Each structure stands twice: as structure tokens, then as C-alpha cells.
Amino acid sequence: MVKKITSLGLAISFLLLSSCASIVSKSNYPISINSSPSEAKILITNKKGVEVYSGNTPATLELKSGSGFFGKAQYQVKFTKDGYESKTVPVYFKLDGWYFGNILLGGLIGMLIIDPATGAMYKLDTEFLNETLSRSTVNIEKDGFKVYSINEIPTEWNKHLVTIE
């Protein structure tokens, strides 16, 4: 009889002290980042501007879903490569549907403390970034701008040329 009461007590404690999103979801999510052309440098910063990752494409890493109590994470991924325009792409997190499972399973502790503190109430909105970088129209060298003659211009730039009279 005592064993049944202890088991029942443990089960009730588990339900009261657990949180649904923390059980079903996670606080860190993998993201794959690629670019065309490959080997672009990527710099990832959080919403406070703090660098959280630096490397080259292709890359796979994990990002935290929370940024403080009830705070949803948000990141900026900046792509750079010599000869190409830099590009910055946001990475968003959204409310995880399992968070509302706390109403049935996790209780108030899960809904108001555990999931908001761990970030498990949010999930990654985009799991894969694949960005195409555009060729730079200006060649910036150490000494400044480079002036091209008409014969030096790459053929893919010809469609952007405008006649000046």
C-alpha cells in the first residue's frame, strides 16, 4: 500500500513540477546555413548585437531559443565574401505549440516558470538558410575604388550598363 501511495505521489509530483514544452521540445535548435557561392564568411549575432558564432558556409550549429525569462531569441546572420555584396538575414523563433500543453500536463509551474526560463516555450521558425550572394558592382581595393574600362567589365554586368549622353 505504501509503495502504491509513493508511486502515485511521484507521478503527481512529476505532473505538477514538469513542463510540457520542456519535455517535448528543447531549448537549443540545430540550424544549417549554406550559401551560393559556398565558403562565404558568416557572422551570427543575437538581438543585443553580441557575436554568437563566426565561421564559413556550409555550417551546422545550434542556437538557443530563449533570451531571458519570457524572452524569445532573435539572430542576424551576416554573409560576406570578397567580390560579392554582403547580405544579412534574420533568424526568428516562434511560440511552440507544446507550451500550451502545460494547461493539461505541466501546470502553472511549467507555464510560468520552467518553460519561460529555459526558452523551451519557443522553437526555431527556420531550420535551414540557403542564401545566394550577388556579385559586387564595385571593386573596392585597399587604395579605394577601381575604375574599369569597358573591356574589363564582366559579361554578367552588361545587363546593368546604362548609356550616358
C-alpha positions in Angstrom: 0.0 0.0 0.0 2.8 2.4 0.9 4.5 1.6 -2.4 1.4 2.5 -4.4 1.0 5.8 -2.5 4.7 6.6 -3.1 4.3 5.8 -6.8 1.2 7.9 -7.0 2.9 10.8 -5.2 5.8 10.6 -7.6 3.5 10.6 -10.6 1.5 13.6 -9.3 4.8 15.5 -8.4 6.1 14.8 -11.9 2.9 16.2 -13.5 2.9 19.3 -11.2 6.6 20.1 -11.4 7.2 19.3 -15.1 6.5 21.4 -18.1 5.1 20.2 -21.3 7.3 22.2 -23.8 10.5 21.3 -21.8 9.6 17.6 -22.0 8.5 17.5 -25.7 10.6 20.3 -27.1 14.1 21.7 -26.4 16.0 24.9 -25.6 18.6 24.7 -28.4 17.8 24.1 -32.1 20.1 23.0 -35.0 20.2 25.3 -38.0 22.0 24.6 -41.3 23.4 27.6 -43.2 24.6 27.5 -46.8 25.4 30.0 -49.5 26.0 30.3 -53.2 28.8 30.7 -53.7 30.0 28.5 -50.9 32.7 29.3 -48.4 31.1 32.7 -47.5 32.0 34.0 -44.1 29.1 34.1 -41.7 28.8 36.1 -38.5 25.8 35.4 -36.3 24.8 38.0 -33.6 22.0 37.9 -31.1 19.4 40.6 -30.7 21.7 42.5 -28.4 24.4 42.6 -31.1 26.7 40.1 -29.3 28.5 37.6 -31.6 27.4 34.0 -31.0 29.1 32.3 -34.0 31.7 33.0 -36.7 32.6 30.6 -39.5 32.2 29.8 -43.1 29.4 28.1 -45.1 28.3 25.4 -45.2 27.7 25.3 -41.4 25.5 23.5 -39.0 25.2 24.8 -35.4 22.8 25.1 -32.5 21.1 28.3 -31.4 19.4 28.9 -28.1 15.6 29.6 -28.4 15.3 31.8 -25.4 17.0 35.1 -24.4 16.0 35.5 -20.8 12.8 35.0 -18.8 9.9 35.0 -21.3 12.4 36.4 -23.9 12.3 35.0 -27.5 15.7 34.7 -29.2 16.4 36.5 -32.5 19.6 36.4 -34.5 21.1 38.1 -37.5 23.3 36.1 -39.9 25.6 38.3 -42.0 27.1 36.7 -45.1 30.3 38.2 -46.7 32.6 37.1 -49.4 35.1 39.1 -51.4 33.7 40.2 -54.8 30.1 39.8 -53.5 27.6 42.1 -51.8 27.2 41.3 -48.1 23.7 40.1 -47.0 22.1 40.0 -43.6 19.3 37.6 -42.9 17.2 37.3 -39.7 16.6 34.1 -37.8 13.4 34.0 -35.8 11.9 31.8 -33.1 8.1 31.5 -32.6 5.9 30.2 -29.8 6.0 26.4 -29.5 2.5 24.8 -29.6 3.6 22.4 -26.9 3.8 25.3 -24.5 0.0 25.2 -24.2 0.3 21.5 -23.2 1.1 23.0 -19.8 -2.6 23.6 -19.4 -3.2 19.8 -19.3 0.2 18.4 -18.2 2.7 20.9 -16.9 0.6 23.1 -14.7 1.3 26.7 -13.7 4.9 25.9 -12.7 5.6 24.7 -16.2 3.8 27.5 -17.9 5.0 30.4 -15.8 8.5 29.3 -14.6 10.2 26.3 -16.3 9.4 26.9 -20.0 9.9 30.7 -19.9 13.2 30.3 -18.0 14.6 27.6 -20.2 13.4 29.0 -23.5 11.5 25.8 -24.3 8.4 27.7 -25.0 9.9 28.8 -28.3 11.0 26.9 -31.4 13.0 27.7 -34.4 11.0 29.2 -37.3 13.6 28.4 -40.0 15.8 25.3 -39.8 17.7 25.9 -43.0 19.1 29.1 -44.6 20.4 28.9 -48.2 21.3 32.4 -49.4 22.5 33.5 -52.9 25.0 36.3 -52.8 25.1 38.9 -55.6 28.3 39.9 -57.4 29.5 43.2 -56.2 29.2 46.0 -58.8 32.0 47.9 -57.2 35.5 46.5 -56.7 36.9 48.1 -53.5 40.6 47.7 -53.1 42.9 48.9 -50.3 43.5 52.2 -52.1 39.9 52.9 -52.9 37.6 52.3 -55.9 38.8 50.6 -59.1 37.7 52.1 -62.4 37.1 49.6 -65.2 37.5 50.1 -68.9 34.6 48.8 -71.0 36.7 45.8 -72.0 37.4 44.8 -68.3 33.7 44.6 -67.2 32.5 41.1 -66.6 29.8 40.0 -69.1 27.2 39.4 -66.3 27.4 43.2 -65.5 26.5 44.2 -69.1 22.8 44.0 -68.4 23.2 46.7 -65.8 25.0 49.2 -68.0 23.3 52.4 -68.9 24.3 54.8 -71.7 25.1 58.3 -70.6 25.0 61.1 -73.1 
